[in-house]
Amino acid sequence: MSHAHTATLIVLAVALIVVACGDRQSQPSRAAPGDSLTQRQRDSILAESRIPGARGVGRARRLADSISARVRAADSVDLTP
């Protein structure tokens, strides 16, 4: 197996983990009572902050959104002849 192929598999595995863990709106929130922000909104605020590594949150969210869109597109393909 080539180095490029191995790297691609690692990136895909990480992306799948991000997608699997990405949509937490159906899970109970650990936010303070009365917090009206969604997890996505909190992630967006964090991604725009100056906290070290915070930009990675935005990149992970964009990657997860991109993969989710591709999965939805693949699911909607009609393979009937």
C-alpha positions in Angstrom: 0.0 0.0 0.0 1.4 3.4 -1.0 2.0 6.2 1.4 -0.6 8.4 -0.4 -3.2 5.6 -0.2 -2.5 5.2 3.5 -2.8 8.9 4.1 -6.1 9.1 2.2 -7.5 6.2 4.3 -6.5 8.0 7.5 -8.1 11.3 6.4 -11.3 9.4 5.4 -11.4 7.6 8.8 -11.0 10.9 10.7 -13.7 12.5 8.5 -16.1 9.7 9.2 -15.5 10.0 12.9 -16.1 13.8 12.7 -19.4 13.2 10.8 -20.5 10.5 13.2 -19.9 12.8 16.2 -20.8 16.0 14.4 -24.6 16.3 14.7 -25.3 16.4 18.5 -28.6 18.3 18.3 -30.5 15.1 19.0 -28.3 14.4 22.1 -28.8 16.1 25.4 -26.9 19.4 25.6 -24.3 20.1 28.3 -25.1 23.8 28.0 -26.2 25.9 30.9 -30.0 26.0 31.6 -31.5 28.8 29.6 -28.8 28.7 26.9 -30.6 29.2 23.6 -27.6 28.5 21.3 -27.4 25.4 19.3 -24.2 23.3 19.2 -23.6 24.6 15.7 -23.8 28.2 16.9 -21.5 27.6 19.8 -19.0 25.9 17.4 -19.2 28.9 15.1 -18.5 31.3 17.9 -15.6 29.2 19.1 -14.1 28.8 15.6 -14.0 32.6 15.3 -12.3 33.1 18.6 -8.6 33.6 19.3 -8.4 30.5 21.4 -5.4 28.4 20.3 -6.6 25.6 18.0 -10.2 27.1 17.7 -9.9 27.4 13.9 -9.7 23.7 13.8 -13.3 23.5 15.0 -14.4 25.5 12.0 -12.4 23.4 9.6 -13.8 20.2 11.2 -17.4 21.5 10.9 -16.9 22.5 7.2 -15.4 19.0 6.5 -18.3 17.3 8.3 -20.8 19.4 6.3 -19.0 18.6 3.1 -19.0 14.9 3.8 -22.6 14.9 4.9 -23.6 16.7 1.7 -21.8 14.0 -0.4 -23.4 11.2 1.6 -26.8 12.8 1.0 -26.1 13.2 -2.7 -24.9 9.6 -3.0 -28.0 8.4 -1.1 -30.3 10.2 -3.5 -28.8 8.7 -6.6 -31.3 6.5 -8.4 -29.7 3.3 -9.6 -32.7 1.8 -11.2 -32.4 1.1 -15.0 
